[in-house]
Amino acid sequence: MKHFLSVKDLSKNEIMDLIKLAVDHKQNPGKYSQALAGKSIATIYEKPSLRTRVSFDVGIAKLGGHSVYLDQQNGALGKRESVKDFALNLSCWVDAIVARVFEHDTLVELAEHGSVPVVNSLCNLYHPCQAIADYQALYEARGNSLDGASIAYVGDGNNVTHSLLLAGAILGLKVVSVTPVGYSPDAQVVQLAQKLAAENGGEIIISNDVNDAKGVDAIYNDTWISMGDDKSLDDIKAKFAPYKTTVQLMNDLDVKYFMHCQPVYRGIEVEDEVVDSEKSILMAQAENRMHAQNAVLMTLLK
């Protein structure tokens, strides 16, 4: 790994190595307390953040490194100063760049012009750090195994859906994407995921029917309105109401776990009773963001 821009660039072994390293970091934090000693990481945020910012800042500190927080009060990267010059300048001082941006092309430019590893902490197309943390949570919940695992994303096809599809395909899992008509994941991402699944013994199902999630290990939700969207909440509620995760749906589909990348809008995309149930592993996902991201940084910086 030279950069971590999307899981599509990784092999099954590389993804599993990240998951296993994240698990070991979680269980034996002291073992890695100086893994990034003397290293400085720039963390760039074009979009607001809770889990991403805190998990990276605290995680880097736990590895003995130093994080430099850079917000974008002047707007997106490339407005005040070109992305190229931004990358060139940061590369003079820091050992890696972590960026939460609006456009994936910004990350590509940072990686192209900089001389240090670049980590995608979220963009319009992908959320790879979230996907590694998610599959780590499922791996742990299933007794440290993903053999024969399955997951169904239910909601709006977005960057999280894309990374779950691609990582699941590479891992050889069954991944179901269930969305309302008109809200399916990107067609090119789906095509690539299906190709990767065929190569790795996985299965990708794209559907508008929640019944196609029957028997999966986990149902996964995200907010129905992504950050920055100007869609009407009332219109979205009407369109997405049949896709709300309820206790009844979990029981009818015989699902073992509930997952959510948060923020979770209780009572909208999912019932409180599901979020707070013993089947819910969303807080394990949140905690694992730090461990998974630390595994990525340690792998990139060795």
N, C-alpha and C positions, 0 to 999 in steps of 0.2 A: 504493500500500500504506500503510494506517494501522497495521495490526498483521500479524503472521505467525502465525496460529493453526492454519491448515490450508492445504494446497495447493489445496483445492477452491475457494478464494476467488480464485485467480489465473487469468489468461489464459495461453494458450500463449506469447505474446510476453513476458509478465512472467516466466514460468519460464525461458524461453531467455535473457532478459536477465540473470537471476540466475546461470545456468550460465556464460554468457560472461564476466560480471564476475568470477566465482570463478576461472575459468581465467586471466584477465588478472592478477588478484591473485596467483595462484600463480606465474605467469611473471615478474611485475614487482612484487615486494613493495615495493621502495623508492618506487614511484610512489604508494603509498597509506599511507606511514608516518605521515602526520599527518591522515589522513581523519577520525579521531575525536578529534583534539586538543581537550582541554578537556571532553570528554564522560565521564560516569560511568554505568556500566551495573550495575544490581543483578542478580545471578544467584542464583536461589532453587532449592534442592534439597530436595524431600521424599523423594527416593529416592537411593540411592548412585550414584556415577558415576565413571568413569575418563575415557573419550573426551570426553564432553560437558563435564565441568568443565575439563579441561586445554585442550581445543581452544578453548573460549570465553575462558578466562583469558589464554592465550597470544595468541590471535587479537586480542583487544581491545587488548592491550599493543602488538602489532605495528602496530596502526592509530593508536597514540598516545593511546589512551583508558585509562580506569581501571575495573577491575571490582571490585565489592563482593560477596564471597561470603556468602550467608546460608543456613545449614543450618536444619533444623527439628527441633531437639532435643526440642521439646515436641509433636511430631506434625505432622499435616497443617495446612495453612493454615486459619484459621477456628476453631481450637480455643482458642488463647490470646487471639487478637484477630481480629475479623471480617475477611474478605477485603476488604471495602469499605474499612475503615480502614487496612488494610495498604497497599492501592493508593493511597489518598489521601495517606498519609504518605510513601511512597516517591516519589510524584510531586513532592513538595516539594524533593527533593534530587537525584534521578537523571534521566538523559535517556532511559532505556529500562529495561524489565524483561524478563529472560529467566527462564523458570520451567519446571522439570522437576517435574511434579506427578502425583498419582494420578488426579485427575478432570479431564476437559476443562472442566467447568463452572467450576472454579476459575480457569482462564485467561479464560473469558468474563467472569467477575466482575471480574478484574483489569483487563481492557480496558474494561469498562463504567464502572468507578468511577475509574480512574486517568486522568491527562491526558498520559501518555507512551506510546510504542509498546510493545506486549507481544509477545514471541517465545515460541512453544511449543517448548521443547527436549525435550519428551516428555510424553505423557499416556496415559491408557488407550485413547484412540481413534486418535491420530495420532502420527507422528514425522516432521514435515515437513522438518526440517533434515537428517535422515538421507536422505530421498528426494532432495533436491536434490544432496547430495553423491554419492549413488549414481548418479544420471543424469549427473552431471558425469563420474564415473569411466568410465561406459559411453561417453559422448560422446568422451572422450579416447582410450579404447581403440580406438574405431572411426574414428580419424583426424579428430576434431572434427566428428562428424556423428551425428545420431540419426535420419536419414532411413531409414525402413524397419526400424528397430530393434525387437527383441523380447526379452522377459525372462520367465522363469518363476520364481515364488516357490514353493519346495517346503518344506512344514513346517506349522507351526501358524498359522492365520489370526489375525493380531493387528494392533497399531497400525502396525507396519512394513508389513505387507501392505496395509493400508488406504491408506497414503500412496503406496506404489508403484502401486497400482491407479489412484488418483485422478490422480496426476501423469502417469502413463503415458497415461491416457485423454485428458487435456488436450493432451498432446504428440502425440497421434495414433499411439501405438505399439501393438504387440500385447503384452498382458500376460496371462500365464497364472498362475492361482493353483491349486496342487495341494496338497490337504490330505487327511488321513484323514477318513472320515465322522464328522461331529459336531464338526469343528474348522475348518469353513469360516469365511471372513471374515464380518463383520456384513452381514446381508442389505440393510439400507438403504444402506450404503456401496457394496455391489456394484451395487445398482440405480442409484445416482447415477453410479458409474463407467461403467456401460454407457450411460447417457444422454450423458455427456460424450464417451465414445468415439464414439458415433454422430454427434455434432456435429462432431467433429474428425478423423474418418477413422481412428480407432483400432479396436482389437478387444479385448474382455475375455472370457476363457475361465475358467470356474470348474469345477474338475474334482477327482476323487479318483484319477485315473490318471496316473502319471508319464509315460506314453507321449504324453500330450497336450502335453508340453514338447519334443517332438522338433523339432529344427531351430532352436530359439531361439538368440539370441546368447549369453545368459547364464542359468545356474541360480543362484538366490539362496537361501541358507539363513539361518535365524535359530535361536537356541536353542529347543529343544522345550518347555522350561519357562520361562515368563517370570518376571521378578523378582517375588518376593512370592507366587508360586503355592505351594500346599501339596500339589500332586499327587505321587503316588508315582513316583519315577524308574523303577522297575521296570515299573510299569503303562504309563508313557509309552513306554518303550523297546519294549515288546511291540506297542503300537498303531502306533508310528511307524517300526518297523524297515524296512518296505518303501519308506520314503521317504528313506532314508539316501543321501547323494550319494557315489558311489564312482567310481573311475577307469573301471570298466566302464560305469556309467550315463552318464558324460560322453561316452564313446566311442559307446555305443549310440544316444544321442540326438543325436550330432554337434553338441555344444555347444562354443563357442569360449572362453567365460569362466566362471569361478566367482566368485561374490560372497557376502559374509557381513557383517552389520553388527556382529558381535562383541558380547560375548565368544563365542568359538567353543569348543565342547566337542569336542575332537578325538577321533575314533574313535566318537563318538555320532551326531551328525547328519551328519558328513562324515568321510571318511578323511583321515588325515594327508597321504597322497600327493596328494590333490586340493588341500588347503590350501596346500601348499608347491610346487605345480606352476607352470609358466610360464603356465598358463591362469588362475591365481588373481590377482584384482585387489583383494582385500579390504584390503590395506594402502593402496592408492590411495584407496579409499573412506574409510578412517580419516583419512588426511592431508587429504582433501578436506572433511572435516567443518569444519575451521578455515576453509578458503577459502570454502566455501559459506555458512557462518554469518557470516563477515565481509561477504560480498556482501549478505546479508539486512540486517545492521545498517547498512551504508553506504547501502543503498536506503531504509531507513526513516528514517534520520537525515540523509541527503543532505549 
